Each structure stands twice: as C-alpha cells, then as structure tokens.
Amino acid sequence: MDINTIILVIILAVMIYAISEHLKDKNADAESTKQKTISEKEDLSNEEVSTYGQVQERKKQLIALIENNLSEHPEESEQLKDIIEDWAELKIEAFQNRRSWVRASPSD
C-alpha cells in the first residue's frame, strides 16, 4: 500500500466519523423537539378550559362569597371584585382563543 492510499483511507474514515456524529446530533435535536412538542400537547390537554357559562357561575359564587364575608372591608372587597372580573375576562378570552385556534384553517 502506498502513502496516497493510506491518506485516502484516513480521510474517508474521518469523513464517515464526522457525518455519523452530525447525524447523531441531528437525531438528538429532533428527539428533544419531539419531546417538547409532546409535553406542550399534554399541558394543553390537561389545561382547565371553562366555558362562558362556567366562568360566569364561578364569578357569581366568588363575588357572593366576598360580599358575605368581607362586607366590613369595602375597599378590599372592591379590589377583590376587580381581580375576579379580570380573571373572568381572561378565562373567557382564553376559551375563545382556543376555540378560534382549533377552528382555524391550516392556511391561516
């Protein structure tokens, strides 16, 4: 075997090693992306989704609870009611956004 053949074999071995390492890295990246996507889907499926009616009912219950138990603290009661109103709006908005996302066509 001459020197050129030995050099060619070494270069080919290094190239094959580099390509295999690159493919391993790509595979690891793809696997982590897959796991992340699966985790996000599980989080979304476990998310508590409330309808408009459910949110309104819960809001009424909380406001009644505040009025019954914190009537001697009107300022704090109003702050809590404002927080509950904001919470209810966010829950309804999240429900509407989720529904619009599900109904959206793939071309959007």
FENCORNOR-V27563 format. One record per backbone hydrogen bond with DSSP energy under -0.5 kcal/mol. CO is the residue of the C=O (numbers start at 0). NH is the residue of the N-H. If there is no record, write none. Layout:
BEGIN
CO;NH
CO;NH
END
This chain:
BEGIN
1;5
2;6
3;7
4;8
5;9
6;10
7;11
8;12
9;13
10;14
11;15
12;16
13;17
14;18
15;19
16;20
17;21
18;22
19;23
20;24
21;25
22;26
23;27
24;28
25;29
26;30
27;31
28;32
29;33
30;34
31;35
32;36
33;37
34;38
35;39
36;40
37;41
38;42
39;43
40;44
41;45
42;46
46;48
47;49
50;54
51;55
52;56
53;57
54;58
55;59
56;60
57;61
58;62
59;63
60;64
61;65
62;66
63;67
64;68
65;69
69;72
72;76
73;77
74;78
75;79
76;80
77;81
78;82
79;83
80;84
81;85
82;86
83;87
84;88
85;89
86;90
87;91
88;92
89;93
90;94
91;95
92;96
93;97
94;98
95;99
96;100
97;101
98;102
99;103
104;107
END
